[in-house]
């Protein structure tokens, strides 16, 4: 699961965030990756697909990973049903 951090939400502004939230489940599905990808797995792939069906390019640069236009800022937060990665922007 890709979770935008607070800074990413704040950068959108209220109007844009309201518009995205009106998308409901589609907005949420755009931040959930099909399959289970921890940091090590992401380093070995070049593309992931969200539950929304959107394909996002994965770029590895040393210890940094970018998914689409979002940089992973905190990786591998364990969750009951997967792994959470905090990202620095909202996926639109």
ABEGO torsion letter per residue (X at the ends): XBBBBAAAAAAAEAAAAAAAAAAEAAAAAAABBBEBBBAAAAAABABBBBAAGBBBBBBBBEABBBBEABBBABBGBBBAAEBBBBBABBBX
